[in-house]
Amino acid sequence: MGFGIGEIVLIGFGVLLIFGGKKLPALGKAMGESINQFKKGMKEDDNSAQKIEKKD
């Protein structure tokens, strides 16, 4: 149950209408930074959990 080309184009057009062409690069950058911070936080949490397990 994936997205086809038509659905992706329709979603992209809707986003373009809502946010406008000038705000899309800033929106993409903010989303990318958020995802990177989330991944970094997950790695740090995983590393701290492993350190706690080794202490016990």
Sequence and secondary structure as in RCSB ss.txt:
>XXXX:A:sequence
MGFGIGEIVLIGFGVLLIFGGKKLPALGKAMGESINQFKKGMKEDDNSAQKIEKKD
>XXXX:A:secstr
    HHHHHHHHHHHHHHH TTTHHHHHHHHHHHHHHHHHHHHHHHHHHHHHHHH 
